[in-house]
């Protein structure tokens, strides 16, 4: 069993490097219930960031990519419930996916408020500006 790094998933998603995309596709499409792959919360945050900053992918498309990743049964997603909730808040919110994920993981651990300097995050429930 293995985990997938951001760059493997990005190559699979964008298919912009033929050699690397081919390798990523072979690995990902070879996964099964008996042979899943782990995806960490950090990898999901990085995917959103890379698609936004490097590929200029619109938010709606990034939402679709993240939703698809969360719904693939051969991916073992770290903190899946938190990721699903964060994605729902990200869909309509002003903060980034990573902000909502940090806030929700904190909430699950008993910390209801995330202190931040991020003006966009401060507009959402569970955040407080300093």
Secondary structure, 3 states (H helix, E strand, C coil): CEECCHHHHHHHHHCCCHHHHHHHHHHHHCCECCECEEECHHHHHHHHHHHHHCCCCCHHHHHHHHHHHHHCCCEEECCHHHHHHHHHHHHHCCCCHHHHHHHHHHHHCCCCCEEECCCCHHHCCCEEEC
